[in-house]
Amino acid sequence: LVGTPSMDAIGRHLARELDVRTKTRVARVEPSDGKYILHADEGRALGEFDSVLWNCPPAQTAALVPNGCGWAGELTKVVMQPCWGMMMAFH
């Protein structure tokens, strides 16, 4: 997919009816009665959520996954391969 007029157009479109907070780093994810409480760097609770979408590299995800998650050990098995991407247009 290619967003227009810029790549963030895809995320903006998908999040148009969501409460999205930017410039906030999640430092801790705490399980709570089948839900998750997310905490910012300074310790402030960001809210309670039904699910968490992990969209960062495995090493960063591993640092945030709560203890006891059965799949957390799988993160250490992931081998990242770097790649370069390029988009060109000829007129």
N, C-alpha and C positions, 0 to 999 in steps of 0.2 A: 504494500500500500504506500502511496505517496500523498501526503497531506498538502493541500493548497489553501492559502498562499504560503504556508510553511508547515513543517512536520508536526508542530504542536496542534495543528488544526484537528487532527484525528482525536487526540486526547480531549481537547476542548469540546468537541462535538459529543463524544461519549459521556462526558462529565457534566453536560449542560444542566441537568436536573439534580446533580449531587452537591453535597457540601464538601468542596475541595479546599484544602488548606495547603498553601505553598510555603516554601522557605522554613519548613519545620522538619527536623531530623528525629526519627523515632529511635530512641536509645534502648528501650526495653519493652518487651511484650510479655504480659503477665496473664496466664490463664485464670479464668474466674467463672465457675459454674457453667461450663460449656461455652463461654464467650471469652473474649480477649480484651484486656485493658492495655492501651498503648500509652507509653510515657515518652515525653520529649527529653532532650538533653538535660535541661535544667530540673528534671524530675516532675514537671507538671503533667498531670494525667490529661490525655487528649480525648478520652472517651472510651466507651465500651462498644465492642463490635462483635458481630456474629461470626465473621471470618476475616482472615488476613490474606492478602495477595502478596506473595513474596516475589519481587521483580528485580532483585539485585543479584550479583554474582554469589556463588555458593559460599565462599568464605565470609562474606558480609551477612548472608542469611544465617549461617551457622552461629554467628555471634548473637543473633537476636532470637533464635528459636528457643522457646521455653523448654526447660528440662522435662524429660518424660515423653517428648514427642517421638514416637516410634520410628519415624522416617529421618530424623535428624542425622543419624549415622551415615545415611546414604550421601549426604552432602560432601563428606570427605573423599568419596570415590569419584567425584566429578572432576574430569580433567578439562581445563579450559584451553581452547586453541585460539590464538589471536588471528584476526583477519582484517583486511582492508576492504572498504567498500567505496565505490565511486559511482556517481551518476553523471552522465554526460548528455548534452543536447547539442545537436548540430542544426544550424539554420541555413 
